[in-house]
């Protein structure tokens, strides 16, 4: 009996203790409640101190960014990427065109214009290997030692994959034409058209053209007629293999009988 009473007392004390904690948090929501209404409220990002100067050591793993005005289309970052998430196309103007590709912030004369610079962040493994070989330091992960160039951005999740594909090239079609990139524009437009039509999608079954062979045409024409004869012969009674004898084409008749026996 005493154990029963002790269990009741213990249960009441546990309930009161839990209710007391809940009540204290309810009365002091501003100071005690830890839940944030994200994304309207966010925890402050603490200062990093890892014993190294930020300009000498980079541990940031965030979104990649490209200062496209400084890109010389050397392709080093694309070659260094282990997951092939960087795609670059460039146009090299003819020598006699007189087209000015511009100058980088390091006073490097650009010899090509970048017509495409796509980074698929859904495939990026944040290894940072694409950053190191860049001679112009135009590709980098935002934040950290690069905060002066671009503030940190680590909250870029999307509902659809398209939102994780970033295009940094800003060359217009007119600029590409002036640089002699008409062929590149034609290939790009043709690719977009084929994708819109679905002609390059896997699983598409091509529709075969009508056969010009008289024998094949006669065989195809005989199938609907044979099907109607079989249906007539089997109406009101169990279908028998002899019903397929009405098919005049030998190959089609054999195929139909094999299918019937397999069923």
C-alpha positions as semicolon CSV with decimal commas, in nm:
position;residue;x (nm);y (nm);z (nm)
1;X;0,000;0,000;0,000
2;X;0,282;0,236;0,087
3;X;0,447;0,173;-0,252
4;X;0,121;0,261;-0,427
5;X;0,097;0,593;-0,239
6;X;0,465;0,670;-0,308
7;X;0,407;0,615;-0,682
8;X;0,115;0,858;-0,675
9;X;0,322;1,121;-0,493
10;X;0,612;1,073;-0,736
11;X;0,381;1,109;-1,035
12;X;0,224;1,428;-0,898
13;X;0,566;1,579;-0,824
14;X;0,688;1,494;-1,176
15;X;0,380;1,653;-1,328
16;X;0,413;1,969;-1,118
17;X;0,785;1,998;-1,199
18;X;0,725;1,966;-1,573
19;X;0,435;2,208;-1,558
20;X;0,650;2,457;-1,368
21;X;0,916;2,452;-1,643
22;X;0,649;2,495;-1,910
23;X;0,485;2,780;-1,719
24;X;0,815;2,964;-1,674
25;X;0,883;2,946;-2,048
26;X;0,528;3,053;-2,123
27;X;0,557;3,361;-1,902
28;X;0,907;3,451;-2,032
29;X;0,882;3,379;-2,403
30;X;1,127;3,647;-2,506
31;X;1,412;3,521;-2,287
32;X;1,353;3,146;-2,254
33;X;1,192;3,022;-2,576
34;X;1,465;2,897;-2,811
35;X;1,248;2,840;-3,119
36;X;1,308;3,087;-3,401
37;X;1,053;3,177;-3,666
38;X;1,287;3,095;-3,954
39;X;1,351;3,254;-4,204
40;X;1,217;3,576;-4,046
41;X;1,440;3,519;-3,744
42;X;1,794;3,382;-3,760
43;X;2,068;3,304;-3,516
44;X;2,364;3,542;-3,547
45;X;2,667;3,393;-3,720
46;X;2,952;3,368;-3,466
47;X;3,293;3,509;-3,543
48;X;3,544;3,249;-3,659
49;X;3,879;3,228;-3,488
50;X;4,075;2,924;-3,600
51;X;4,423;3,060;-3,540
52;X;4,483;3,167;-3,900
53;X;4,434;3,493;-4,079
54;X;4,131;3,477;-4,306
55;X;4,327;3,608;-4,602
56;X;4,570;3,315;-4,574
57;X;4,340;3,028;-4,486
58;X;3,997;2,959;-4,626
59;X;3,763;2,711;-4,462
60;X;3,445;2,857;-4,603
61;X;3,220;2,606;-4,777
62;X;2,943;2,810;-4,931
63;X;2,806;2,906;-5,272
64;X;3,044;2,960;-5,562
65;X;3,049;3,299;-5,727
66;X;3,223;3,425;-6,041
67;X;3,332;3,779;-6,118
68;X;3,272;3,730;-6,488
69;X;3,442;4,058;-6,586
70;X;3,772;3,909;-6,467
71;X;3,729;3,569;-6,636
72;X;3,973;3,505;-6,922
73;X;3,817;3,168;-7,020
74;X;4,129;2,970;-6,933
75;X;3,908;2,670;-6,842
76;X;4,125;2,584;-6,541
77;X;3,832;2,570;-6,300
78;X;3,630;2,347;-6,532
79;X;3,922;2,106;-6,565
80;X;3,981;2,100;-6,188
81;X;3,620;2,021;-6,096
82;X;3,600;1,652;-5,994
83;X;3,222;1,630;-6,046
84;X;3,201;1,825;-6,373
85;X;2,952;2,080;-6,241
86;X;3,116;2,376;-6,420
87;X;3,043;2,433;-6,790
88;X;3,221;2,706;-6,986
89;X;3,188;2,814;-7,350
90;X;3,389;3,094;-7,504
91;X;3,419;3,281;-7,832
92;X;3,758;3,384;-7,969
93;X;3,722;3,679;-8,205
94;X;3,917;3,672;-8,533
95;X;4,239;3,871;-8,529
96;X;4,118;4,114;-8,794
97;X;3,781;4,177;-8,627
98;X;3,907;4,450;-8,396
99;X;3,675;4,328;-8,121
100;X;3,783;4,439;-7,772
101;X;3,724;4,166;-7,511
102;X;3,816;4,394;-7,221
103;X;4,070;4,400;-6,939
104;X;4,055;4,227;-6,601
105;X;4,104;4,397;-6,265
106;X;4,463;4,267;-6,274
107;X;4,522;4,453;-6,605
108;X;4,523;4,129;-6,804
109;X;4,409;4,171;-7,163
110;X;4,122;3,933;-7,234
111;X;4,142;3,751;-7,567
112;X;3,806;3,573;-7,552
113;X;3,455;3,644;-7,435
114;X;3,266;3,398;-7,218
115;X;2,937;3,300;-7,378
116;X;2,847;3,048;-7,109
117;X;2,961;3,002;-6,749
118;X;2,722;2,767;-6,572
119;X;2,769;2,621;-6,225
120;X;2,531;2,350;-6,104
121;X;2,538;2,384;-5,726
122;X;2,318;2,076;-5,690
123;X;2,619;1,871;-5,804
124;X;2,892;2,077;-5,634
125;X;3,078;1,891;-5,358
126;X;3,224;2,212;-5,208
127;X;3,580;2,088;-5,242
128;X;3,707;2,436;-5,340
129;X;3,942;2,281;-5,597
130;X;3,816;2,508;-5,872
131;X;3,926;2,818;-5,681
132;X;4,298;2,754;-5,650
133;X;4,405;2,728;-6,020
134;X;4,225;3,046;-6,130
135;X;4,497;3,293;-6,237
136;X;4,265;3,593;-6,199
137;X;4,100;3,479;-5,872
138;X;3,761;3,544;-6,026
139;X;3,592;3,228;-5,894
140;X;3,557;3,185;-5,520
141;X;3,325;3,073;-5,244
142;X;3,141;3,368;-5,094
143;X;3,199;3,486;-4,739
144;X;3,497;3,431;-4,515
145;X;3,813;3,583;-4,664
146;X;3,606;3,680;-4,969
147;X;3,342;3,867;-4,769
148;X;3,466;4,197;-4,911
149;X;3,386;4,072;-5,261
150;X;3,059;3,897;-5,179
151;X;2,878;3,842;-4,850
152;X;2,829;3,486;-4,731
153;X;2,534;3,298;-4,879
154;X;2,477;2,948;-4,744
155;X;2,097;2,949;-4,746
156;X;2,016;2,898;-5,113
157;X;1,809;2,580;-5,104
158;X;1,539;2,551;-5,369
159;X;1,228;2,344;-5,430
160;X;1,338;2,276;-5,788
161;X;1,680;2,194;-5,928
162;X;1,661;2,480;-6,177
163;X;1,710;2,725;-5,891
164;X;2,049;2,572;-5,811
165;X;2,190;2,624;-6,160
166;X;2,366;2,961;-6,177
167;X;2,461;3,133;-6,502
168;X;2,732;3,398;-6,469
169;X;2,802;3,481;-6,835
170;X;2,656;3,818;-6,929
171;X;2,755;3,840;-7,296
172;X;2,459;3,942;-7,509
173;X;2,373;3,785;-7,844
174;X;2,490;4,100;-8,020
175;X;2,828;4,081;-7,849
176;X;2,863;3,716;-7,945
177;X;2,778;3,796;-8,308
178;X;3,028;4,081;-8,315
179;X;3,293;3,840;-8,184
180;X;3,215;3,590;-8,460
181;X;3,003;3,350;-8,258
182;X;2,714;3,302;-8,502
183;X;2,777;2,927;-8,516
184;X;2,768;2,902;-8,137
185;X;2,435;3,085;-8,129
186;X;2,291;2,849;-8,391
187;X;2,402;2,545;-8,193
188;X;2,258;2,690;-7,873
189;X;1,923;2,770;-8,034
190;X;1,908;2,426;-8,198
191;X;1,972;2,259;-7,863
192;X;1,705;2,465;-7,690
193;X;1,460;2,383;-7,968
194;X;1,529;2,009;-7,952
195;X;1,489;2,009;-7,575
196;X;1,162;2,199;-7,603
197;X;1,035;1,947;-7,856
198;X;1,151;1,655;-7,643
199;X;1,342;1,495;-7,930
200;X;1,649;1,431;-7,715
201;X;1,468;1,289;-7,413
202;X;1,537;0,929;-7,318
203;X;1,249;0,691;-7,362
204;X;1,104;0,850;-7,673
205;X;0,993;0,578;-7,918
206;X;1,034;0,698;-8,276
207;X;0,734;0,652;-8,502
208;X;0,834;0,436;-8,795
209;X;0,741;0,546;-9,143
210;X;0,493;0,335;-9,341
211;X;0,664;0,046;-9,518
212;X;0,694;0,063;-9,897
213;X;0,738;-0,315;-9,927
214;X;0,416;-0,464;-10,082
215;X;0,451;-0,785;-9,878
216;X;0,484;-0,595;-9,550
217;X;0,192;-0,370;-9,643
218;X;-0,026;-0,672;-9,720
219;X;0,073;-0,834;-9,390
220;X;-0,020;-0,520;-9,198
221;X;-0,350;-0,488;-9,379
222;X;-0,433;-0,853;-9,310
223;X;-0,402;-0,820;-8,932
224;X;-0,723;-0,619;-8,867
225;X;-0,920;-0,852;-9,094
226;X;-0,779;-1,159;-8,922
227;X;-0,859;-1,012;-8,581
228;X;-1,222;-0,962;-8,679
229;X;-1,245;-1,318;-8,812
230;X;-1,098;-1,456;-8,490
231;X;-1,344;-1,253;-8,285
232;X;-1,632;-1,382;-8,497
233;X;-1,513;-1,743;-8,468
234;X;-1,472;-1,719;-8,092
235;X;-1,796;-1,536;-8,021
236;X;-2,012;-1,719;-7,773
237;X;-1,763;-2,004;-7,722
238;X;-1,417;-2,068;-7,578
239;X;-1,133;-1,955;-7,803
240;X;-0,949;-2,247;-7,963
241;X;-0,609;-2,246;-8,132
242;X;-0,774;-2,352;-8,459
243;X;-0,944;-2,014;-8,472
244;X;-0,610;-1,863;-8,576
245;X;-0,611;-2,063;-8,900
246;X;-0,813;-1,784;-9,059
247;X;-0,494;-1,574;-9,067
248;X;-0,361;-1,606;-9,420
249;X;-0,009;-1,484;-9,347
250;X;0,201;-1,777;-9,226
251;X;0,439;-1,574;-9,009
252;X;0,159;-1,377;-8,844
253;X;-0,041;-1,697;-8,787
254;X;0,256;-1,865;-8,618
255;X;0,321;-1,562;-8,399
256;X;-0,044;-1,549;-8,293
257;X;-0,048;-1,920;-8,205
258;X;0,271;-1,888;-8,000
259;X;0,124;-1,596;-7,809
260;X;-0,197;-1,792;-7,750
261;X;-0,009;-2,096;-7,618
262;X;0,209;-1,879;-7,395
263;X;-0,098;-1,718;-7,243
